[in-house]
Amino acid sequence: MYGFATHSGQFRRARMWIIFPDSALSTARFLASCLLLNSLQNSPGRRPFECQCWQGCDSMLKETLDTMNLALKELADINYALDESLIVAITDQTGKIIFANSKFCEISKYSKEELLGQNHRIINSGHHSKEFFRTMWRTIAQGKVWRGEIKNKAKDGTYYWMDTTIVPCLNKDRKPYQYVSFRIDITDRKKAEEYLRRSDKIAAAGQLASAIAHEIRNPLAAIKWTVELLQSNNSNADQKQFEMILSELDRVNSIVGELLLLSKPHVASLKSQDLQPLVEMVVSLMNIQARRAKIDILLELEDNLPTVRCDESQIKQVFINLLKNSIEAMPKGGKIRVAGFQNQDNQVVFRIKDEGVGIPPELIARLGEPFHTTKDNGTGLGLMICHKIVEEHHGRLDIHSEINRGTTIDIILPVASSLDASAQPTA
């Protein structure tokens, strides 16, 4: 503990002791008070200030300031480490952002000026339910730490996943006055998990398909031939029933064909292709079906897109399946936009965006699973095969959807030059 006594004309009958705790900050205050009171020696009409601990004040003050500077340096180092490794934001008790570090701006594509004063709805992807966020707010409002994974939407429309920890800061009444969130980007991990999950299900579906497809196809063909024979020998009165039976048999045959495609191993013959003519041809073909449903398919391709190594017939099947899905999702008509561009990761992206009914967030994660579909008469195999084809081309499908606003599907493929470079032997 440190202290000093004063004697002046005003305090001749009293001795005043001022005691400070032995800490760097309080010591600095004490020494500063010594210096201030000592300066009163030159004030007119005052007796000189007598400080009983004045000896060594200069060295004590220097030592204290050095300690404070060291502490500030350590805090700056910790802040730098956090800024480089974590995505950090601070909100007030109402949820308004009052601080966002540089990595938050980098991944969200928003500037600090755009983020400050906003709440986190600015990056809401629509993936999570309202109950998800109600539970989160209920937890932190009670002063408890919340941990979870959140899918967000950046300013440019891209999506990313965050492993998030939200820590409430409590006042003296143990009530939160602000919230500090620490986030880690886990987008790549989520994509890898999704790829492995879908690959396992494709393999399981393939084994199932190979076991049953051939057993079904032969008797199915016999039934169809018999129905066609009966149709040719009956009057016109029964034609509608025969047509209905044949239509259903064709549908079953189509499903069996998809199962066979899924089950048999296929080595794609990849060649460098300019996909612009193929996409234009598919759009022209699908426009015939689209116009019947009062839908316009708009094509917006960048000039001079890089070539892609692909199996042309398989990629054509992907575009047809996805455009067919979009058309069927728009019973009230509208527009489908097909865009093509090169992204910053040296990939060619073909984006199909419709104005359909959308897909609930809880169902998006299951898209591409066998026999899981959002359509009344679907099987889920078409989208599963699309995933399989694109993955065999070293690419991926990204699907995002909002209820009553539509669905966006990105077909992402590496450019041919990047695959050629990775295939070169290294010394």
ABEGO torsion letter per residue (X at the ends): XBBBBBBBAAAAABBBBBBBBBBAAAAAAAAAAAAAAAAAAABBGBBBBBBAAABGAAAAAAAAAAAAAAAAAAAAAAAAAAAAABBBBBBBAAGBBABBBAAAAAAAGBBAAAABGBBAAAABAGABBAAAAAAAAAAAAAGBBBBBBBBBBBAAGBBBBBBBBBBBBBBAAGBBABBBBBBBBAAAAAAAAAAAAAAAAAAAAAAAAAAAAAAAAAAAAAAAAAAAAAAAABBAAAAAAAAAAAAAAAAAAAAAAAAAAAABBBBBBBBBBBAAAAAAAAAAAAAAAAAAAGBBBBBBBBBGBBBBBBBAAAAAAAAAAAAAAAAAABAAEEBBBBBBBBBAAGBBBBBBBBABAEBBAAAAAABGBBGBBABAABAGAAAAAAAAAAAAAGBBBBBBBBBGAEBBBBBBBBBAAAAAAAABBBX
